[in-house]
Amino acid sequence: MKEINRIGVFTSGGDAPGMNAAIRSVVRTALYENKKVTGIYHGYQGMIDGEFIDMTSRSVSSIINKGGTVLKSARCLDFKTKEGRAKAYGNIKREGIDALVAIGGDGTFTGAQILSQEYDIPVMCIPGTIDNDLYGSDYTLGYDTANNTVIDAIDKIRDTAASHNRVFFVEVMGRDSGCIALQAGVGGGAEAILLPEKETAIVELIDLLEHAEERNKSSMIVIIAEGDKNGGVYNVAKHVKEKFEHFDIKVSILGHLQRGGAPSSFDRVLATRMGYTAVRELLKGNSGATVGIRGIDMITTPLDEALNNREFKLNEELLEIAKVMSF
């Protein structure tokens, strides 16, 4: 592999708390190694449109604590075409970029892999998504922060639920992954948790709520991932209301507030370690991989392996714990 003198860094797909901390780490690690850094605005769309900026240590000052991404993000259908990727690569070469660090989810990883294979440019990926559903890392950037945001919301909802003897159905993000719902459900003391990966029939939910009512629970919290197979939170609440007419039922959809906010200490440190590792791995000659954490160790996983293992399994012990804690 030829010498790397300039590294391009970009974010793509949905934003996640910790992305800015990762950008900061990539920039400062590269500068420490006497390499230059180019920031690419708006992800793959910015590559095609030529939105580049030289980055210095001052460029990333005071961003470690900020949510979102200072390099912005955008969906890009043009990059899915050969013509679009050819234009992106032409712009990359004109900027003198020798390698790329891509921060995002599986769509970002796929784009980076294809570009690397077509044009033989080294790439290293950093998993940034609140869903925590990418193979190759125990945790993805933003997951811990999103969980803390949901827990804070659940705590506040429980205050009003207890005050008015209400049953709250709280929908959290997770179209294909129930990681946030499960973690926040256990941490928030939910009476029931509905997940995309584990179908819970309405009749089962009703049994759980009946059991809670028998124990004289006057207020309850049900956490529902948006990808649950029962037709959405309003449909679930409607069926429960038909069974328990005396319940005062409320629905709360947390939505995109789960993506925002300052990253937690855990996400800031994880992002910093991932950015540092991504640059160091590129300079060692590693490419076509994603950075991750296993236990306390930083690892890399080939993109082929990471993308072909899309089935992310929930923590079985936590599933059992959730059942026991609702008793």
Sequence and secondary structure as in RCSB ss.txt:
>XXXX:A:sequence
MKEINRIGVFTSGGDAPGMNAAIRSVVRTALYENKKVTGIYHGYQGMIDGEFIDMTSRSVSSIINKGGTVLKSAR
CLDFKTKEGRAKAYGNIKREGIDALVAIGGDGTFTGAQILSQEYDIPVMCIPGTIDNDLYGSDYTLGYDTANNTV
IDAIDKIRDTAASHNRVFFVEVMGRDSGCIALQAGVGGGAEAILLPEKETAIVELIDLLEHAEERNKSSMIVIIA
EGDKNGGVYNVAKHVKEKFEHFDIKVSILGHLQRGGAPSSFDRVLATRMGYTAVRELLKGNSGATVGIRGIDMIT
TPLDEALNNREFKLNEELLEIAKVMSF
>XXXX:A:secstr
     EEEEEE SS  TTHHHHHHHHHHHHHHTT EEEEETTHHHHHHHT EEEE GGGGTT TT  S TT    
 SGGGSHHHHHHHHHHHHHTT  EEEEEESHHHHHHHHHHHHHH   EEEEEB TT   TT S  BTHHHHHHHH
HHHHHHHHHHHHHHTEEEEEEES SS  HHHHHHHHHTT SEEE SSS   HHHHHHHHHHHHHTT   EEEEEE
TT TTS HHHHHHHHHHH TT EEEEEE GGGGT S   HHHHHHHHHHHHHHHHHHHHT  SEEEEEETTEEEE
EEHHHHHH       HHHHHHHHHHT 
